[in-house]
Structures are given as structure tokens and as C-alpha cells.
Amino acid sequence: MTFFEKLFGGKKKDSKQEGAETLVADVIEGLLEAGQFDLTYSVSTENEAGDLLVEFEGPDEEMLTAREGQLLDAFQLYLKRVVQHQIPDQRINVNVDCAGFREAANQALIELADKLKEIALSKGKSVYFRALAPKDRKFVHQYLAEDGRVKSRSIGDGHFKKIKIFPIKGDEEGRTTEQPTN
């Protein structure tokens, strides 16, 4: 197998889950070799939907998690695109993590969302969450949707957008409306 076949997945694999795991492992091997990373990894099935979880560990972990996990995000995006291209008939999501980084990052997002939600409720005004990547915005929106006292909306253009968190109030028929902001 050539370097480019390893890096880009080579020929189309068979469309079974094992094929996706093998494809991801082959691509990771190429990436680690090309980048000269000192990392080991494991690829496993994350849930019944067939999503894959790639976990890295080793001396170069800090490189993956530095700058808010940008390299980890890049690996994840690249692996997703390779799987989508090589196995287009299946919808397989690929999640990449290193030393529990994703869980810690999600917990920090929850803590900030709670803090901003309480400010919005106590002041009765909209508050804004810093600009976030789409996957983080989705996580925050889903978390805030569990609380019927607030709503959230993405604001802005481009890849990174802010999240507007605003309190809602009920009218006589039980419908909710956005409270006016000043």
C-alpha cells in the first residue's frame, strides 16, 4: 500500500462496520507516520448506530489537545470526510478523543452555559455565549433545550457563531414568546 493510499484510504472498502474501522485505522496510520507523531490509538464502535470512537494516547497527547483541541478537531473532520467519501452508502460518525479531552471541554461548556442562563433569567435579558464551532454550538443548544425557561439561537455569519441565550415567558394559552431585550 502506498503512502497516499494509506493517507486517503486507498480503494473503497467493503461497506460493513469492520470495513469502516479498518479504513479509519489505515488512515490514522498514514497520518501518524506522515506527522511523525508518537501516539498509539484504538478504534472501537461507540454505539448501536455504528459510530466509531478513536482514542489517542502517548507522549504527543499535548499536541492534540493544545489550542482548545484544534488538531484533535482536524483529525476528526478529516477522518469523517474520508469515511463519507469511501463508504458513501452508510452514515458513520467518527469521534476522536485524547485523554478525556472531549468530556472536560463539554463540562466547561455546560458550566459556562449554566452561568449565562442564570444571568439571563435573573436580569430578564438576552446574554451572549462566545463564538463557538458548530459541534460545540450544537452541544450547548441541546443542553439549553432541556430547560424550558430559556431558548437559544446562533447569531452571526461564518463557521464560528455566537449563541444568544434569552429567557422566555408563557402567555395565556401556554405559548412561549421571547422577552424583549433592551
C-alpha positions in Angstrom: 0.0 0.0 0.0 1.4 3.4 -1.0 1.7 6.4 1.3 -1.2 8.2 -0.4 -3.4 5.1 -0.3 -2.8 4.9 3.5 -3.4 8.7 3.9 -6.5 8.9 1.8 -7.9 5.4 2.3 -6.9 3.7 -1.0 -9.6 1.7 -2.7 -13.2 1.6 -1.5 -13.6 -0.8 1.4 -16.4 -3.1 2.0 -19.4 -1.3 3.5 -19.6 -3.3 6.7 -18.7 -1.8 10.1 -15.4 -3.7 10.1 -14.5 -2.1 6.8 -15.0 1.4 8.3 -12.9 0.5 11.3 -10.1 -0.8 9.1 -10.4 2.3 6.8 -10.1 4.6 9.8 -7.1 2.6 11.3 -5.3 2.7 7.9 -5.8 6.5 7.5 -4.6 7.1 11.1 -1.5 5.0 10.5 -0.8 7.2 7.5 -1.4 10.4 9.5 0.7 9.4 12.4 3.5 8.3 10.1 3.4 11.4 8.0 3.3 13.7 11.0 5.8 11.6 13.0 3.5 11.6 16.0 4.5 9.4 19.0 0.9 8.2 19.7 -1.0 5.0 19.9 -4.7 4.7 19.2 -7.6 2.4 19.4 -10.7 2.3 17.2 -13.9 1.0 18.6 -17.6 1.1 17.9 -19.2 3.7 20.1 -22.9 2.9 20.0 -25.6 0.9 18.2 -25.7 3.3 15.3 -22.2 2.2 14.3 -20.4 5.4 15.2 -16.7 5.0 15.7 -14.6 6.3 18.6 -10.9 6.8 18.1 -8.9 7.4 21.3 -5.3 8.5 21.2 -2.6 8.2 23.9 1.1 8.7 24.1 3.8 11.3 24.6 2.4 13.6 22.0 -1.1 14.0 23.6 -0.4 17.6 24.4 -0.1 18.4 20.7 -3.6 17.1 20.0 -5.2 18.9 22.9 -3.3 22.2 22.6 -5.2 25.3 21.4 -8.5 24.0 22.5 -8.1 20.7 20.7 -7.8 22.2 17.2 -5.6 19.3 16.0 -7.9 16.8 17.5 -10.8 18.5 15.7 -8.8 18.5 12.4 -8.2 14.7 12.8 -11.9 14.1 13.5 -13.0 16.2 10.5 -10.5 14.6 8.2 -11.5 11.0 9.3 -15.2 11.8 8.9 -14.6 13.1 5.3 -12.6 10.0 4.4 -15.3 7.7 5.7 -18.0 9.7 3.9 -16.0 9.5 0.7 -15.0 5.8 0.8 -18.3 4.5 2.3 -21.0 6.9 1.0 -23.9 4.4 1.4 -23.5 4.4 5.2 -23.8 7.2 7.7 -21.0 6.6 10.1 -19.9 9.3 12.5 -16.3 9.4 13.7 -15.4 10.9 17.1 -11.8 11.5 18.2 -10.7 11.9 21.7 -7.5 12.0 23.7 -7.1 11.6 27.5 -10.7 12.6 28.2 -10.3 16.0 26.5 -13.8 16.0 24.9 -15.6 15.3 28.2 -13.6 18.0 30.0 -14.3 20.5 27.2 -18.1 19.6 27.2 -18.2 20.0 31.0 -16.6 23.5 30.7 -19.3 24.4 28.1 -22.0 23.2 30.4 -20.7 25.3 33.3 -20.5 28.4 31.2 -23.9 27.8 29.7 -25.4 27.4 33.2 -23.7 30.6 34.4 -25.0 32.6 31.4 -28.5 31.0 31.6 -28.8 32.2 35.3 -27.7 35.7 34.3 -30.3 35.8 31.5 -33.0 34.6 33.9 -32.1 36.9 36.8 -31.8 40.0 34.6 -34.6 39.0 32.2 -32.4 40.0 29.2 -30.5 38.2 26.5 -26.9 37.2 27.0 -24.4 36.0 24.5 -22.1 33.0 24.5 -18.7 33.4 22.9 -18.2 32.4 19.3 -18.1 28.6 19.0 -17.5 25.9 16.4 -20.7 24.1 15.1 -20.2 20.9 17.1 -19.8 23.0 20.3 -22.8 25.2 19.5 -24.9 22.0 18.9 -23.9 20.7 22.2 -24.8 23.9 24.0 -28.1 24.3 22.2 -29.1 20.7 23.1 -28.1 21.3 26.7 -30.1 24.6 27.0 -33.1 23.0 25.3 -33.6 20.8 28.4 -34.5 23.9 30.4 -37.9 25.3 29.4 -37.2 28.7 30.9 -34.7 29.7 28.2 -34.2 29.5 24.5 -31.0 29.8 22.4 -30.2 30.8 18.9 -27.0 31.0 16.8 -26.0 34.6 15.8 -23.5 35.6 13.2 -22.0 34.5 9.9 -19.3 32.0 9.0 -18.1 28.9 10.8 -17.9 30.3 14.3 -21.0 31.9 15.6 -22.2 33.3 19.0 -25.1 31.9 20.9 -27.8 34.2 22.1 -29.5 32.9 25.3 -32.8 34.5 26.2 -35.5 33.9 28.8 -39.0 33.0 27.7 -42.3 33.7 29.3 -45.7 32.0 28.8 -48.8 33.8 27.5 -52.4 32.9 28.5 -52.6 30.0 26.1 -49.4 28.5 27.3 -47.3 29.5 24.3 -43.9 30.9 24.9 -42.5 34.1 23.5 -39.2 35.8 23.6 -39.0 38.6 26.1 -38.0 41.9 24.6 -34.4 42.9 25.1 -33.1 46.4 25.6 
